[in-house]
Amino acid sequence: MSQPQTDTLPALNTVQAAAKLGLSPATLEKYRTIGGGPTFHKLGRAVRYTAANLETWSRARACESTSDPAYENLRRSAS
């Protein structure tokens, strides 16, 4: 009997990933060009994101307030 596959392939395209994050697809496209966005997979011409990578990237940007040093660092890196 074969074992069930536990690894999943990257499944979310740019539009789906952007919707999950509450961003525009253009924002993710920009991040792919300049860096700073979630890790993605390039499969031929297709770009795919895993839910785990989106979650990791989103959690790394958590801030408690606009005076949080993490917020200031994220603001500086975005410009």
C-alpha distances in whole Angstrom, upper triangle without the diagonal:
4,7,9,12,15,18,20,22,26,27,30,33,37,38,35,35,39,39,36,39,42,43,44,42,45,45,42,43,46,44,42,45,47,44,44,41,37,35,34,31,33,31,33,36,33,34,31,31,29,29,29,32,34,34,35,38,39,39,41,44,44,48,50,53,55,57,53,54,50,51,54,52,50,53,54,51,51,54
4,6,9,12,14,16,19,22,23,27,30,33,34,32,32,36,36,33,36,39,40,41,39,42,42,38,39,42,40,38,41,43,40,40,37,34,31,30,28,29,27,29,32,30,30,27,28,25,26,26,28,31,31,31,34,36,36,38,40,41,45,47,50,52,54,50,50,47,48,51,48,46,49,51,47,47,51
4,6,9,12,14,17,20,21,25,28,31,33,30,29,33,33,31,33,36,37,39,37,40,39,36,37,40,38,36,39,41,38,37,34,31,28,27,26,28,26,28,31,29,28,26,25,22,23,23,25,28,27,28,31,32,32,34,37,38,41,44,47,49,50,47,47,43,45,48,45,43,46,47,44,44,48
4,6,9,11,14,17,18,21,25,28,29,26,26,30,30,27,30,33,34,35,33,36,36,33,34,37,35,33,37,38,35,35,32,28,26,25,23,25,24,26,29,26,26,23,22,19,20,20,23,25,25,26,28,30,30,32,34,35,39,41,44,46,48,44,45,41,42,45,43,40,43,45,42,42,45
4,6,8,10,14,15,19,21,25,26,23,23,27,27,25,27,30,31,32,30,33,33,29,31,34,31,29,33,35,32,31,28,25,23,21,20,22,20,23,25,23,22,19,19,16,17,17,19,22,22,23,25,27,27,29,32,33,36,39,42,43,45,42,42,38,39,42,40,37,40,42,39,38,42
4,6,10,13,14,17,21,24,25,22,21,25,25,23,25,28,29,31,29,32,31,28,29,32,29,28,31,33,30,29,26,22,20,20,18,21,20,23,25,23,22,18,17,14,15,14,17,19,19,19,22,24,24,26,28,29,33,35,38,40,42,38,39,35,36,39,37,34,38,39,36,36,39
4,7,10,12,15,18,21,23,20,19,23,23,21,23,26,27,28,26,29,28,24,26,29,26,24,28,29,26,26,23,19,17,16,15,17,16,20,22,19,18,15,14,11,13,12,14,17,17,17,20,22,22,24,26,28,31,34,37,38,40,37,37,33,34,37,34,32,35,36,33,33,36
4,7,8,11,14,17,19,16,16,20,20,18,20,23,24,25,23,26,25,22,23,26,24,22,26,27,25,24,21,17,15,14,13,15,14,18,19,16,15,12,11,9,10,11,13,15,15,17,19,20,21,23,25,26,30,33,36,37,39,36,36,32,33,35,33,31,33,35,32,31,34
4,6,9,12,15,17,15,14,18,19,17,19,22,22,23,20,23,23,19,20,23,22,19,23,25,22,22,19,16,14,12,10,12,11,14,16,13,12,9,9,8,10,11,12,14,16,17,18,20,22,23,25,27,30,33,36,36,39,36,36,32,32,35,32,30,32,33,30,29,33
4,6,8,11,14,12,11,14,16,14,16,19,19,19,17,20,19,16,17,20,18,16,19,22,19,19,16,13,11,8,7,10,9,13,14,10,9,5,5,5,8,9,10,11,13,14,15,17,19,20,22,24,28,31,33,33,36,33,33,29,29,32,29,26,29,30,27,26,29
4,7,10,11,9,9,13,14,12,15,17,18,18,16,19,19,16,17,20,19,17,21,23,21,21,17,14,13,11,10,12,11,14,14,11,9,6,6,6,8,11,11,12,14,16,16,18,20,21,23,24,28,31,33,34,36,34,34,30,30,33,31,27,30,31,28,27,30
4,7,8,5,6,9,10,9,11,14,14,14,12,15,15,12,14,17,16,15,18,21,19,18,15,12,12,10,10,12,12,15,14,10,8,5,5,6,7,11,11,10,13,15,15,15,18,20,20,22,26,29,30,31,34,31,32,28,27,30,28,25,27,29,26,24,27
4,6,5,6,8,10,11,12,14,13,12,9,13,13,11,11,15,14,13,16,19,18,18,14,12,12,10,10,10,11,13,11,8,6,5,6,9,11,14,13,12,15,17,16,17,20,21,21,24,27,30,31,31,34,32,32,29,28,30,28,25,26,28,25,23,26
4,6,5,6,9,10,11,12,10,9,6,9,10,7,8,11,11,10,13,16,15,15,12,11,12,9,11,11,13,14,12,9,7,7,7,11,12,15,13,11,15,17,15,15,19,20,19,22,25,28,29,28,31,30,30,26,25,27,26,22,23,25,22,20,22
4,6,5,6,9,10,10,9,8,5,9,10,9,10,13,14,14,16,18,18,18,14,14,15,13,14,15,16,17,15,12,10,10,10,13,13,16,15,13,16,18,17,16,20,21,21,23,25,28,29,29,32,31,31,28,26,28,27,23,24,26,24,21,23
4,5,5,6,9,10,10,10,8,12,13,11,13,16,15,15,18,20,19,19,15,13,15,13,14,15,16,18,16,13,11,9,9,11,10,14,13,11,14,16,16,15,18,20,20,21,24,27,28,28,32,30,31,27,26,28,27,24,25,27,25,22,25
4,5,5,6,9,8,9,8,11,11,8,11,14,13,13,16,18,16,15,11,10,11,10,12,14,16,18,17,13,10,8,7,8,8,11,10,8,10,13,12,12,15,16,16,18,21,24,25,26,29,27,27,24,23,25,24,20,22,24,21,19,22
4,5,5,6,5,5,5,9,8,7,10,12,11,12,15,17,16,14,11,11,13,12,15,16,18,20,18,15,12,11,10,12,11,14,13,9,12,15,12,12,15,17,16,17,20,23,24,24,27,25,26,23,21,23,23,19,20,22,20,17,20
4,5,5,6,7,8,11,11,10,13,15,15,16,19,20,19,18,14,14,16,15,18,19,21,23,21,17,15,13,12,13,12,15,15,11,13,16,15,13,16,18,17,18,21,23,24,24,28,27,28,24,23,25,25,21,22,25,23,20,23
4,6,8,10,11,14,13,12,15,17,16,17,20,21,19,17,14,12,15,14,17,19,20,23,22,18,15,13,11,11,9,12,12,8,10,13,12,10,13,16,15,16,19,21,23,23,27,25,26,23,21,24,24,20,22,24,22,20,23
4,5,9,10,13,11,10,13,15,13,15,18,18,17,14,11,10,13,14,17,19,21,24,22,19,16,14,11,12,10,12,11,8,9,11,10,8,11,13,12,13,16,18,20,20,23,22,23,19,18,21,20,16,18,21,19,16,20
4,7,9,12,10,11,14,15,14,17,19,19,18,16,13,13,17,17,20,22,24,26,24,21,18,17,15,16,14,16,15,11,12,15,13,11,14,16,14,15,17,19,19,20,23,22,23,20,18,21,21,17,18,21,20,17,20
4,7,8,6,8,11,11,11,14,16,16,16,14,11,12,15,15,18,20,22,24,22,19,16,16,14,16,15,17,15,12,14,16,13,11,15,16,14,16,18,20,20,20,23,22,23,20,18,20,20,16,16,19,17,14,17
4,5,5,7,9,10,11,13,15,16,16,15,13,14,16,16,18,19,21,23,20,18,15,15,15,17,17,19,17,14,17,19,16,15,18,19,17,19,21,24,24,23,26,25,26,23,21,23,22,18,18,21,19,15,17
4,5,5,6,9,10,11,13,14,15,15,12,13,15,13,16,16,18,19,16,14,12,12,12,15,16,18,16,14,17,18,16,16,19,20,18,21,23,26,26,25,29,28,28,25,23,24,24,20,20,22,20,17,19
4,5,5,6,9,10,11,12,13,14,12,14,16,15,17,17,19,20,17,15,13,15,15,18,19,21,18,16,19,20,17,17,21,21,19,22,24,27,26,25,28,27,27,24,22,23,23,19,19,20,18,15,16
4,5,5,6,9,10,10,11,11,9,11,14,14,17,17,20,21,19,17,14,15,14,17,17,19,16,14,17,17,14,14,18,17,15,18,20,23,23,21,24,24,24,21,19,20,19,15,15,17,15,11,13
4,5,5,6,9,10,10,9,7,8,10,10,13,14,17,18,16,14,11,11,11,14,14,16,13,11,14,15,12,13,16,16,15,18,20,24,24,23,26,25,24,21,20,21,19,16,17,18,15,13,15
4,5,5,7,9,10,11,9,11,12,11,13,13,15,16,14,12,10,12,12,16,17,19,16,14,18,18,15,16,20,19,18,22,24,27,27,26,29,27,27,24,22,23,22,18,19,20,17,14,16
4,5,5,6,8,9,8,11,13,13,15,15,18,19,17,16,13,15,15,18,19,20,17,16,19,19,15,16,20,19,17,21,22,26,26,24,26,25,25,22,20,21,19,16,16,16,14,11,12
4,5,5,5,6,5,8,10,10,14,14,18,19,17,16,13,14,13,16,17,18,14,13,16,15,12,13,17,15,14,18,20,23,24,22,24,23,22,19,18,19,16,13,14,15,11,10,12
4,6,5,8,6,8,9,8,11,11,14,15,14,13,10,12,11,15,17,17,14,13,17,16,13,15,18,17,17,21,23,27,27,26,28,26,25,22,21,22,19,17,18,18,14,13,15
4,6,9,9,12,12,12,14,13,16,17,15,15,13,15,15,18,20,21,17,17,20,20,16,18,21,20,19,23,25,28,28,27,29,27,26,23,22,22,20,17,18,18,14,13,14
4,7,8,12,13,13,16,16,20,20,19,18,16,17,17,20,21,21,18,17,20,19,16,18,20,18,17,21,23,26,26,24,26,25,23,20,19,19,17,14,15,14,11,10,11
4,6,9,9,11,14,15,18,20,19,18,15,16,15,17,19,18,14,14,17,15,12,15,17,15,15,18,20,24,24,23,24,23,21,18,18,18,15,13,14,14,10,10,12
4,7,9,11,15,16,20,22,21,20,16,16,14,16,17,16,13,12,14,13,9,11,14,11,11,15,17,20,21,20,21,19,18,14,14,15,12,10,12,12,8,8,11
4,7,9,12,14,18,20,19,17,13,13,11,13,14,14,10,9,12,11,7,9,12,11,11,14,17,21,21,20,23,21,20,16,16,17,15,12,14,14,11,10,13
4,6,10,13,16,19,18,16,12,11,8,9,10,10,6,6,9,8,5,8,11,10,11,14,17,21,22,22,24,22,21,17,17,19,17,14,16,18,14,14,17
4,7,10,13,16,16,14,10,9,7,8,10,10,6,8,10,9,8,11,13,12,14,17,20,24,26,25,27,25,24,20,21,22,19,17,20,20,17,16,20
4,7,10,13,12,10,7,6,5,7,10,11,8,9,12,12,11,14,16,16,17,20,23,27,29,28,30,28,27,23,24,25,23,20,22,23,19,19,21
4,6,9,10,8,6,5,6,8,12,13,10,12,15,15,14,17,20,19,21,24,27,31,32,32,34,32,31,27,27,29,26,24,26,26,23,22,25
4,6,7,6,5,6,9,12,15,16,14,15,19,19,18,20,23,22,24,27,30,34,35,34,37,34,33,30,30,31,28,26,28,28,24,23,26
4,6,5,6,7,11,13,16,18,16,17,21,21,20,23,25,25,27,30,33,37,38,38,40,38,37,33,33,35,32,29,31,32,28,27,29
4,6,8,10,14,16,20,21,20,21,24,24,23,26,29,28,30,33,36,39,41,40,42,40,39,36,36,37,34,31,33,33,30,28,30
4,7,10,14,17,20,22,20,20,24,24,23,25,28,28,29,32,35,38,39,38,41,39,38,35,34,35,33,30,31,32,28,27,28
4,6,10,13,16,18,17,17,21,21,20,22,25,25,26,29,32,36,37,36,39,37,36,33,32,34,31,28,30,30,27,25,28
4,7,10,13,15,13,13,17,18,17,18,22,22,22,25,28,32,33,33,35,33,32,29,28,30,28,25,26,27,24,22,24
4,7,10,12,10,11,14,15,15,16,19,20,21,23,27,30,32,32,34,32,31,28,28,30,27,24,26,27,24,22,25
4,7,8,7,7,10,12,11,13,16,16,17,20,23,27,28,29,31,29,28,25,25,27,25,22,24,25,22,21,24
4,5,5,6,9,10,11,12,14,16,17,19,23,26,28,29,31,28,28,25,25,27,25,22,25,27,23,23,26
4,6,5,6,9,10,10,12,14,16,17,21,24,26,27,29,27,27,23,23,26,25,22,24,26,23,22,26
4,5,5,6,9,10,11,12,15,16,20,22,25,26,28,25,25,22,22,25,23,21,24,25,23,22,26
4,5,5,6,8,10,11,13,15,19,22,24,25,27,24,23,20,20,23,21,18,21,22,19,19,23
4,6,5,6,9,10,11,13,17,20,22,22,25,22,22,19,19,21,20,17,19,21,18,17,21
4,5,5,6,9,10,11,15,18,20,21,24,21,21,18,18,21,20,17,20,22,19,19,23
4,6,5,6,9,10,14,17,20,21,23,19,19,16,17,19,17,15,18,20,18,18,22
4,6,5,7,9,13,16,18,19,21,18,18,14,14,17,15,12,15,17,14,14,18
4,5,5,7,11,14,16,17,19,16,17,13,13,16,15,12,15,17,15,14,18
4,5,5,9,12,15,16,18,15,15,12,13,16,15,13,16,18,16,16,20
4,6,9,12,14,15,17,13,13,9,11,14,12,10,13,15,13,14,18
4,6,10,12,12,14,11,11,8,8,11,10,7,10,13,12,12,15
4,7,9,11,13,10,11,8,8,12,12,10,12,15,15,15,18
4,6,7,9,6,8,6,6,9,10,9,11,14,15,15,18
4,7,8,6,9,9,8,11,13,13,14,17,18,18,21
4,5,5,9,9,7,10,12,12,12,15,17,17,19
4,5,8,9,6,7,11,10,10,13,15,15,16
4,6,8,7,7,10,12,11,13,16,16,17
4,5,5,7,9,10,11,13,15,16,17
4,5,5,6,9,10,11,12,14,16
4,5,5,6,9,10,11,12,15
4,5,5,6,9,10,11,13
4,5,5,6,9,10,11
4,5,5,6,9,10
4,5,5,6,9
4,6,5,7
4,5,6
4,6
4
